[in-house]
Amino acid sequence: MDDLISDMLNFGFDRDDLKNLERLSDPRILERFPMEQRNLSHNVREDVVRYIEAWAAMLEQDLVERIMLPSYLSKEVTIL
């Protein structure tokens, strides 16, 4: 377990990420769920999977939003 935590920290996680993962409690991730589905339990497999999938989707969305296309690709193209 110590090696896994060390690898996660080396990969870029911080202690808050680990704490939130342990408790399934990151507000940015929980807000992606309907209000009635935000009470996740760390010892319920389905809750953990849903939390991690929502986290992955959030990270992917953040990455896509930061991608800057060259100006010639962002102009509207007319097809004849």
C-alpha contacts under 8 A as a table, 3 or more apart, distances in Angstrom:
res1	aa1	res2	aa2	distance
1	M	4	L	5.08
1	M	5	I	6.28
2	D	5	I	5.17
2	D	6	S	6.10
3	D	6	S	5.01
3	D	7	D	6.06
4	L	7	D	5.09
4	L	8	M	6.19
5	I	8	M	5.06
5	I	9	L	6.19
6	S	9	L	5.14
6	S	10	N	6.08
7	D	10	N	5.01
7	D	11	F	6.05
8	M	11	F	5.01
8	M	12	G	6.55
8	M	13	F	5.59
9	L	12	G	5.33
9	L	13	F	4.70
9	L	14	D	5.94
9	L	15	R	7.71
10	N	13	F	7.14
13	F	17	D	5.84
13	F	18	L	7.07
14	D	17	D	5.27
14	D	18	L	6.60
15	R	18	L	5.10
15	R	19	K	6.12
16	D	19	K	4.94
16	D	20	N	5.96
17	D	20	N	5.17
17	D	21	L	5.99
17	D	26	D	7.77
18	L	21	L	4.99
18	L	22	E	6.08
19	K	22	E	5.16
19	K	23	R	6.34
20	N	23	R	5.12
20	N	24	L	5.30
20	N	25	S	4.76
20	N	26	D	5.16
21	L	24	L	4.85
21	L	25	S	6.78
21	L	26	D	7.42
22	E	25	S	7.92
22	E	42	H	6.77
23	R	41	S	7.67
23	R	42	H	5.96
24	L	40	L	6.57
24	L	41	S	7.22
24	L	42	H	6.26
24	L	48	V	7.24
24	L	51	Y	6.69
25	S	29	I	7.77
25	S	30	L	6.89
26	D	29	I	5.43
26	D	30	L	6.19
27	P	30	L	4.96
27	P	31	E	5.99
28	R	31	E	5.57
28	R	32	R	7.21
29	I	32	R	5.56
29	I	33	F	7.65
29	I	51	Y	7.22
29	I	54	A	6.29
29	I	55	W	5.78
29	I	58	M	7.14
30	L	33	F	5.55
30	L	38	R	5.80
30	L	51	Y	7.73
31	E	34	P	7.25
31	E	35	M	7.66
31	E	38	R	7.71
32	R	54	A	7.04
33	F	36	E	7.96
33	F	37	Q	5.95
33	F	38	R	5.99
34	P	37	Q	5.41
34	P	38	R	6.68
35	M	38	R	5.57
36	E	39	N	7.23
37	Q	40	L	7.17
40	L	44	V	7.92
40	L	47	D	5.57
40	L	48	V	7.70
41	S	44	V	5.53
41	S	47	D	6.13
41	S	48	V	7.45
42	H	45	R	7.56
42	H	47	D	6.90
42	H	48	V	6.12
43	N	47	D	7.96
43	N	48	V	7.63
44	V	47	D	5.40
44	V	48	V	6.45
45	R	48	V	5.18
45	R	49	V	6.20
46	E	49	V	5.12
46	E	50	R	6.10
47	D	50	R	5.14
47	D	51	Y	6.07
48	V	51	Y	5.10
48	V	52	I	6.16
49	V	52	I	5.22
49	V	53	E	6.05
50	R	53	E	5.11
50	R	54	A	6.07
51	Y	54	A	5.15
51	Y	55	W	6.11
52	I	55	W	4.90
52	I	56	A	6.11
53	E	56	A	5.07
53	E	57	A	6.19
54	A	57	A	5.05
54	A	58	M	6.13
55	W	58	M	5.06
55	W	59	L	6.21
56	A	59	L	5.13
56	A	60	E	6.10
57	A	60	E	5.06
57	A	61	Q	6.09
58	M	61	Q	5.11
58	M	62	D	6.15
59	L	62	D	5.07
59	L	63	L	6.18
60	E	63	L	5.07
60	E	64	V	6.18
61	Q	64	V	5.14
61	Q	65	E	6.15
62	D	65	E	5.22
62	D	66	R	6.46
63	L	66	R	5.24
63	L	67	I	6.59
64	V	67	I	5.38
69	L	73	L	6.28
69	L	74	S	6.46
70	P	73	L	5.52
70	P	74	S	6.70
71	S	74	S	5.18
71	S	75	K	6.64
72	Y	75	K	5.76
73	L	76	E	8.00
